[in-house]
Protein backbone atom coordinates (compact mmCIF):
# COMPACT_ATOMS: atom_id res chain seq x y z
CA UNK A 1 0.00 0.00 0.00
CA UNK A 2 2.85 2.39 0.85
CA UNK A 3 4.56 1.68 -2.46
CA UNK A 4 1.37 2.46 -4.35
CA UNK A 5 0.99 5.79 -2.55
CA UNK A 6 4.60 6.69 -3.31
CA UNK A 7 4.18 5.74 -6.97
CA UNK A 8 1.01 7.81 -7.28
CA UNK A 9 2.72 10.83 -5.67
CA UNK A 10 5.73 10.57 -8.01
CA UNK A 11 3.51 10.20 -11.07
CA UNK A 12 1.41 13.24 -10.09
CA UNK A 13 4.55 15.32 -9.53
CA UNK A 14 5.99 14.22 -12.86
CA UNK A 15 2.81 15.12 -14.77
CA UNK A 16 2.65 18.59 -13.19
CA UNK A 17 6.33 19.23 -13.83
CA UNK A 18 6.17 18.08 -17.47
CA UNK A 19 3.16 20.17 -18.40
CA UNK A 20 4.28 23.25 -16.44
CA UNK A 21 7.85 23.37 -17.76
CA UNK A 22 7.42 21.74 -21.17
CA UNK A 23 10.82 20.02 -20.95
CA UNK A 24 11.19 17.06 -23.41
CA UNK A 25 13.10 15.08 -20.84
CA UNK A 26 10.21 15.27 -18.38
CA UNK A 27 7.77 14.13 -21.07
CA UNK A 28 10.08 11.22 -21.82
CA UNK A 29 9.99 10.21 -18.15
CA UNK A 30 6.20 10.59 -18.15
CA UNK A 31 5.76 8.31 -21.14
CA UNK A 32 8.14 5.78 -19.59
CA UNK A 33 6.17 5.83 -16.32
CA UNK A 34 2.87 5.29 -18.16
CA UNK A 35 4.41 2.36 -20.03
CA UNK A 36 5.78 0.75 -16.87
CA UNK A 37 2.61 1.21 -14.81
CA UNK A 38 0.30 0.08 -17.62
CA UNK A 39 2.46 -2.93 -18.45
CA UNK A 40 2.63 -3.96 -14.80
CA UNK A 41 -1.14 -3.79 -14.48
CA UNK A 42 -1.74 -5.86 -17.63
CA UNK A 43 0.88 -8.41 -16.59
CA UNK A 44 -0.77 -8.83 -13.19
CA UNK A 45 -4.24 -9.20 -14.69
CA UNK A 46 -3.04 -11.92 -17.07
CA UNK A 47 -1.05 -13.72 -14.38
CA UNK A 48 -3.96 -15.91 -13.20
CA UNK A 49 -5.84 -16.40 -16.48
CA UNK A 50 -5.94 -19.88 -18.06
CA UNK A 51 -4.36 -21.33 -14.94
CA UNK A 52 -5.30 -24.76 -13.48
CA UNK A 53 -4.14 -25.83 -10.04
CA UNK A 54 -4.90 -28.45 -7.43
CA UNK A 55 -3.46 -30.40 -4.52
CA UNK A 56 -4.03 -33.78 -2.85
CA UNK A 57 -3.04 -35.23 0.53
CA UNK A 58 -2.22 -38.90 1.08
CA UNK A 59 -4.15 -39.21 4.36
CA UNK A 60 -6.66 -37.42 6.54
CA UNK A 61 -5.80 -39.42 9.68
CA UNK A 62 -2.34 -40.08 11.03
CA UNK A 63 -0.27 -40.64 14.13
CA UNK A 64 2.50 -38.65 15.72
CA UNK A 65 5.70 -39.49 13.86
CA UNK A 66 4.08 -40.03 10.45
CA UNK A 67 4.85 -37.91 7.40
CA UNK A 68 2.11 -36.09 5.53
CA UNK A 69 2.56 -36.05 1.75
CA UNK A 70 0.96 -33.24 -0.23
CA UNK A 71 1.07 -33.34 -4.05
CA UNK A 72 0.68 -30.08 -5.95
CA UNK A 73 -0.07 -29.68 -9.66
CA UNK A 74 0.00 -26.40 -11.58
CA UNK A 75 -0.82 -26.12 -15.28
CA UNK A 76 -0.86 -23.21 -17.74
CA UNK A 77 -3.59 -23.81 -20.33
CA UNK A 78 -2.94 -20.61 -22.29
CA UNK A 79 -0.30 -19.04 -24.49
CA UNK A 80 0.59 -16.26 -22.06
CA UNK A 81 3.60 -17.18 -19.91
CA UNK A 82 3.30 -16.87 -16.14
CA UNK A 83 6.45 -15.09 -15.06
CA UNK A 84 5.93 -15.21 -11.31
CA UNK A 85 3.58 -17.37 -9.24
CA UNK A 86 3.57 -18.02 -5.51
CA UNK A 87 1.77 -21.19 -4.36
CA UNK A 88 1.16 -22.07 -0.71
CA UNK A 89 -1.35 -23.68 1.67
CA UNK A 90 -2.25 -21.81 4.87
CA UNK A 91 -2.43 -24.31 7.74
CA UNK A 92 -2.13 -24.55 11.52
CA UNK A 93 0.07 -27.64 11.44
CA UNK A 94 3.07 -27.29 13.78
CA UNK A 95 5.58 -27.89 10.96
CA UNK A 96 3.55 -25.96 8.36
CA UNK A 97 3.44 -26.53 4.61
CA UNK A 98 6.22 -24.75 2.71
CA UNK A 99 5.18 -22.79 -0.36
CA UNK A 100 6.97 -22.38 -3.66
CA UNK A 101 7.58 -19.58 -6.15
CA UNK A 102 7.82 -20.60 -9.80
CA UNK A 103 7.15 -19.59 -13.40
CA UNK A 104 5.32 -21.37 -16.21
CA UNK A 105 5.78 -21.10 -19.92
CA UNK A 106 3.00 -21.41 -22.51
CA UNK A 107 1.13 -24.70 -21.92
CA UNK A 108 3.59 -25.58 -19.19
CA UNK A 109 2.99 -27.84 -16.20
CA UNK A 110 4.70 -28.32 -12.85
CA UNK A 111 4.12 -30.95 -10.19
CA UNK A 112 5.91 -31.51 -6.89
CA UNK A 113 5.53 -33.31 -3.56
CA UNK A 114 5.98 -31.86 -0.08
CA UNK A 115 6.55 -34.00 3.02
CA UNK A 116 5.88 -32.56 6.45
CA UNK A 117 6.15 -34.42 9.78
CA UNK A 118 3.23 -34.74 12.17
CA UNK A 119 4.78 -33.68 15.46
CA UNK A 120 1.74 -33.09 17.65
CA UNK A 121 -1.61 -34.76 18.10
CA UNK A 122 -4.90 -32.93 17.66
CA UNK A 123 -7.23 -31.54 15.02
CA UNK A 124 -5.63 -29.41 12.34
CA UNK A 125 -6.88 -27.50 9.33
CA UNK A 126 -5.43 -27.17 5.82
CA UNK A 127 -6.93 -24.18 4.07
CA UNK A 128 -7.63 -23.94 0.30
CA UNK A 129 -4.66 -23.53 -2.01
CA UNK A 130 -3.60 -19.91 -2.45
CA UNK A 131 -2.01 -18.65 -5.68
CA UNK A 132 -0.57 -15.14 -5.79
CA UNK A 133 1.04 -13.18 -8.60
CA UNK A 134 2.18 -9.64 -9.27
CA UNK A 135 4.48 -7.46 -11.32
CA UNK A 136 8.28 -7.19 -10.93
CA UNK A 137 8.00 -3.71 -9.40
CA UNK A 138 5.45 -4.73 -6.76
CA UNK A 139 2.88 -2.17 -7.86
CA UNK A 140 -0.04 -4.56 -8.36
CA UNK A 141 -0.99 -7.92 -6.93
CA UNK A 142 -3.63 -10.58 -7.66
CA UNK A 143 -4.53 -13.76 -5.77
CA UNK A 144 -6.99 -16.66 -6.03
CA UNK A 145 -8.09 -19.59 -3.83
CA UNK A 146 -8.32 -23.08 -5.31
CA UNK A 147 -10.12 -26.12 -3.90
CA UNK A 148 -11.59 -26.65 -0.46
CA UNK A 149 -10.10 -26.86 2.98
CA UNK A 150 -9.36 -30.19 4.70
CA UNK A 151 -9.46 -31.36 8.30
CA UNK A 152 -6.61 -33.53 9.55
CA UNK A 153 -6.73 -35.64 12.73
CA UNK A 154 -3.45 -36.70 14.33
CA UNK A 155 -3.64 -39.46 16.96
CA UNK A 156 -1.02 -40.18 19.66
CA UNK A 157 2.03 -42.24 18.85
CA UNK A 158 1.71 -46.03 19.19
CA UNK A 159 4.88 -47.65 20.57
CA UNK A 160 5.57 -51.36 20.75
CA UNK A 161 5.97 -52.70 24.29
CA UNK A 162 9.19 -54.72 24.60
CA UNK A 163 9.05 -58.32 25.87
CA UNK A 164 5.25 -58.36 26.02
CA UNK A 165 3.03 -60.84 24.24
CA UNK A 166 -0.67 -61.55 24.31
CA UNK A 167 -1.50 -64.61 26.46
CA UNK A 168 -2.52 -67.73 24.59
CA UNK A 169 -6.22 -68.58 24.60
CA UNK A 170 -8.19 -71.68 23.63
CA UNK A 171 -10.57 -71.54 20.69
CA UNK A 172 -14.18 -71.66 21.83
CA UNK A 173 -15.68 -75.11 21.33
CA UNK A 174 -12.32 -76.88 20.90
CA UNK A 175 -12.61 -78.78 24.19
CA UNK A 176 -15.35 -80.16 26.42
CA UNK A 177 -16.44 -78.27 29.51
CA UNK A 178 -18.41 -79.70 32.49
CA UNK A 179 -20.62 -76.59 32.80
CA UNK A 180 -23.07 -75.14 30.31
CA UNK A 181 -22.09 -72.01 28.45
CA UNK A 182 -24.31 -68.98 27.97
CA UNK A 183 -23.12 -68.44 24.42
CA UNK A 184 -23.55 -70.82 21.53
CA UNK A 185 -20.28 -71.61 19.81
CA UNK A 186 -20.24 -71.42 15.99
CA UNK A 187 -18.15 -74.62 15.97
CA UNK A 188 -21.01 -76.80 17.27
CA UNK A 189 -21.70 -79.87 15.10
CA UNK A 190 -24.75 -81.31 16.87
CA UNK A 191 -28.06 -80.04 18.26
CA UNK A 192 -29.54 -81.26 21.53
CA UNK A 193 -32.87 -80.47 23.21
CA UNK A 194 -33.05 -77.45 25.42
CA UNK A 195 -32.40 -78.01 29.13
CA UNK A 196 -32.83 -75.76 32.16
CA UNK A 197 -29.81 -73.50 32.50
CA UNK A 198 -29.29 -72.98 28.76
CA UNK A 199 -29.54 -69.53 27.23
CA UNK A 200 -32.80 -68.53 25.58
CA UNK A 201 -31.29 -68.50 22.11
CA UNK A 202 -30.95 -72.27 22.42
CA UNK A 203 -34.61 -72.72 23.30
CA UNK A 204 -36.39 -75.65 21.61
CA UNK A 205 -40.07 -76.30 22.40
CA UNK A 206 -42.18 -79.09 21.09
CA UNK A 207 -45.96 -79.42 21.12
CA UNK A 208 -47.34 -82.76 20.01
CA UNK A 209 -51.01 -83.59 19.65
CA UNK A 210 -52.44 -86.72 18.05
CA UNK A 211 -56.12 -87.47 17.73
CA UNK A 212 -58.44 -88.78 15.13
CA UNK A 213 -58.47 -86.49 12.15
CA UNK A 214 -56.15 -83.99 13.86
CA UNK A 215 -52.77 -83.14 12.44
CA UNK A 216 -49.47 -83.56 14.26
CA UNK A 217 -47.87 -80.15 14.83
CA UNK A 218 -44.24 -79.72 15.92
CA UNK A 219 -42.58 -76.35 16.41
CA UNK A 220 -38.86 -75.99 16.92
CA UNK A 221 -37.12 -72.71 17.68
CA UNK A 222 -33.38 -72.28 17.45
CA UNK A 223 -31.66 -68.87 17.84
CA UNK A 224 -34.76 -66.91 16.99
CA UNK A 225 -35.82 -68.91 13.89
CA UNK A 226 -39.00 -70.99 13.89
CA UNK A 227 -39.74 -74.06 11.79
CA UNK A 228 -43.20 -75.67 11.74
CA UNK A 229 -43.58 -79.29 10.63
CA UNK A 230 -47.11 -80.57 10.08
CA UNK A 231 -48.08 -84.13 9.27
CA UNK A 232 -51.53 -85.75 9.09
CA UNK A 233 -52.24 -88.76 11.33
CA UNK A 234 -55.18 -90.99 10.50
CA UNK A 235 -56.68 -93.54 12.94
CA UNK A 236 -58.20 -96.75 11.59
CA UNK A 237 -60.34 -99.07 13.76
CA UNK A 238 -60.67 -102.80 12.94
CA UNK A 239 -64.17 -103.87 11.95
CA UNK A 240 -65.79 -107.23 11.28
CA UNK A 241 -68.04 -108.23 8.48
CA UNK A 242 -71.30 -109.73 9.37
C-alpha positions in Angstrom: 0.0 0.0 0.0 2.9 2.4 0.9 4.6 1.7 -2.5 1.4 2.5 -4.4 1.0 5.8 -2.6 4.6 6.7 -3.3 4.2 5.7 -7.0 1.0 7.8 -7.3 2.7 10.8 -5.7 5.7 10.6 -8.0 3.5 10.2 -11.1 1.4 13.2 -10.1 4.5 15.3 -9.5 6.0 14.2 -12.9 2.8 15.1 -14.8 2.7 18.6 -13.2 6.3 19.2 -13.8 6.2 18.1 -17.5 3.2 20.2 -18.4 4.3 23.3 -16.4 7.8 23.4 -17.8 7.4 21.7 -21.2 10.8 20.0 -21.0 11.2 17.1 -23.4 13.1 15.1 -20.8 10.2 15.3 -18.4 7.8 14.1 -21.1 10.1 11.2 -21.8 10.0 10.2 -18.2 6.2 10.6 -18.1 5.8 8.3 -21.1 8.1 5.8 -19.6 6.2 5.8 -16.3 2.9 5.3 -18.2 4.4 2.4 -20.0 5.8 0.8 -16.9 2.6 1.2 -14.8 0.3 0.1 -17.6 2.5 -2.9 -18.4 2.6 -4.0 -14.8 -1.1 -3.8 -14.5 -1.7 -5.9 -17.6 0.9 -8.4 -16.6 -0.8 -8.8 -13.2 -4.2 -9.2 -14.7 -3.0 -11.9 -17.1 -1.0 -13.7 -14.4 -4.0 -15.9 -13.2 -5.8 -16.4 -16.5 -5.9 -19.9 -18.1 -4.4 -21.3 -14.9 -5.3 -24.8 -13.5 -4.1 -25.8 -10.0 -4.9 -28.5 -7.4 -3.5 -30.4 -4.5 -4.0 -33.8 -2.8 -3.0 -35.2 0.5 -2.2 -38.9 1.1 -4.2 -39.2 4.4 -6.7 -37.4 6.5 -5.8 -39.4 9.7 -2.3 -40.1 11.0 -0.3 -40.6 14.1 2.5 -38.7 15.7 5.7 -39.5 13.9 4.1 -40.0 10.5 4.9 -37.9 7.4 2.1 -36.1 5.5 2.6 -36.1 1.8 1.0 -33.2 -0.2 1.1 -33.3 -4.0 0.7 -30.1 -6.0 -0.1 -29.7 -9.7 0.0 -26.4 -11.6 -0.8 -26.1 -15.3 -0.9 -23.2 -17.7 -3.6 -23.8 -20.3 -2.9 -20.6 -22.3 -0.3 -19.0 -24.5 0.6 -16.3 -22.1 3.6 -17.2 -19.9 3.3 -16.9 -16.1 6.5 -15.1 -15.1 5.9 -15.2 -11.3 3.6 -17.4 -9.2 3.6 -18.0 -5.5 1.8 -21.2 -4.4 1.2 -22.1 -0.7 -1.3 -23.7 1.7 -2.2 -21.8 4.9 -2.4 -24.3 7.7 -2.1 -24.5 11.5 0.1 -27.6 11.4 3.1 -27.3 13.8 5.6 -27.9 11.0 3.5 -26.0 8.4 3.4 -26.5 4.6 6.2 -24.7 2.7 5.2 -22.8 -0.4 7.0 -22.4 -3.7 7.6 -19.6 -6.1 7.8 -20.6 -9.8 7.2 -19.6 -13.4 5.3 -21.4 -16.2 5.8 -21.1 -19.9 3.0 -21.4 -22.5 1.1 -24.7 -21.9 3.6 -25.6 -19.2 3.0 -27.8 -16.2 4.7 -28.3 -12.9 4.1 -31.0 -10.2 5.9 -31.5 -6.9 5.5 -33.3 -3.6 6.0 -31.9 -0.1 6.6 -34.0 3.0 5.9 -32.6 6.4 6.2 -34.4 9.8 3.2 -34.7 12.2 4.8 -33.7 15.5 1.7 -33.1 17.6 -1.6 -34.8 18.1 -4.9 -32.9 17.7 -7.2 -31.5 15.0 -5.6 -29.4 12.3 -6.9 -27.5 9.3 -5.4 -27.2 5.8 -6.9 -24.2 4.1 -7.6 -23.9 0.3 -4.7 -23.5 -2.0 -3.6 -19.9 -2.4 -2.0 -18.6 -5.7 -0.6 -15.1 -5.8 1.0 -13.2 -8.6 2.2 -9.6 -9.3 4.5 -7.5 -11.3 8.3 -7.2 -10.9 8.0 -3.7 -9.4 5.5 -4.7 -6.8 2.9 -2.2 -7.9 0.0 -4.6 -8.4 -1.0 -7.9 -6.9 -3.6 -10.6 -7.7 -4.5 -13.8 -5.8 -7.0 -16.7 -6.0 -8.1 -19.6 -3.8 -8.3 -23.1 -5.3 -10.1 -26.1 -3.9 -11.6 -26.7 -0.5 -10.1 -26.9 3.0 -9.4 -30.2 4.7 -9.5 -31.4 8.3 -6.6 -33.5 9.5 -6.7 -35.6 12.7 -3.5 -36.7 14.3 -3.6 -39.5 17.0 -1.0 -40.2 19.7 2.0 -42.2 18.9 1.7 -46.0 19.2 4.9 -47.7 20.6 5.6 -51.4 20.8 6.0 -52.7 24.3 9.2 -54.7 24.6 9.1 -58.3 25.9 5.2 -58.4 26.0 3.0 -60.8 24.2 -0.7 -61.5 24.3 -1.5 -64.6 26.5 -2.5 -67.7 24.6 -6.2 -68.6 24.6 -8.2 -71.7 23.6 -10.6 -71.5 20.7 -14.2 -71.7 21.8 -15.7 -75.1 21.3 -12.3 -76.9 20.9 -12.6 -78.8 24.2 -15.3 -80.2 26.4 -16.4 -78.3 29.5 -18.4 -79.7 32.5 -20.6 -76.6 32.8 -23.1 -75.1 30.3 -22.1 -72.0 28.4 -24.3 -69.0 28.0 -23.1 -68.4 24.4 -23.6 -70.8 21.5 -20.3 -71.6 19.8 -20.2 -71.4 16.0 -18.1 -74.6 16.0 -21.0 -76.8 17.3 -21.7 -79.9 15.1 -24.7 -81.3 16.9 -28.1 -80.0 18.3 -29.5 -81.3 21.5 -32.9 -80.5 23.2 -33.0 -77.5 25.4 -32.4 -78.0 29.1 -32.8 -75.8 32.2 -29.8 -73.5 32.5 -29.3 -73.0 28.8 -29.5 -69.5 27.2 -32.8 -68.5 25.6 -31.3 -68.5 22.1 -31.0 -72.3 22.4 -34.6 -72.7 23.3 -36.4 -75.6 21.6 -40.1 -76.3 22.4 -42.2 -79.1 21.1 -46.0 -79.4 21.1 -47.3 -82.8 20.0 -51.0 -83.6 19.6 -52.4 -86.7 18.1 -56.1 -87.5 17.7 -58.4 -88.8 15.1 -58.5 -86.5 12.2 -56.2 -84.0 13.9 -52.8 -83.1 12.4 -49.5 -83.6 14.3 -47.9 -80.1 14.8 -44.2 -79.7 15.9 -42.6 -76.4 16.4 -38.9 -76.0 16.9 -37.1 -72.7 17.7 -33.4 -72.3 17.5 -31.7 -68.9 17.8 -34.8 -66.9 17.0 -35.8 -68.9 13.9 -39.0 -71.0 13.9 -39.7 -74.1 11.8 -43.2 -75.7 11.7 -43.6 -79.3 10.6 -47.1 -80.6 10.1 -48.1 -84.1 9.3 -51.5 -85.8 9.1 -52.2 -88.8 11.3 -55.2 -91.0 10.5 -56.7 -93.5 12.9 -58.2 -96.8 11.6 -60.3 -99.1 13.8 -60.7 -102.8 12.9 -64.2 -103.9 12.0 -65.8 -107.2 11.3 -68.0 -108.2 8.5 -71.3 -109.7 9.4 
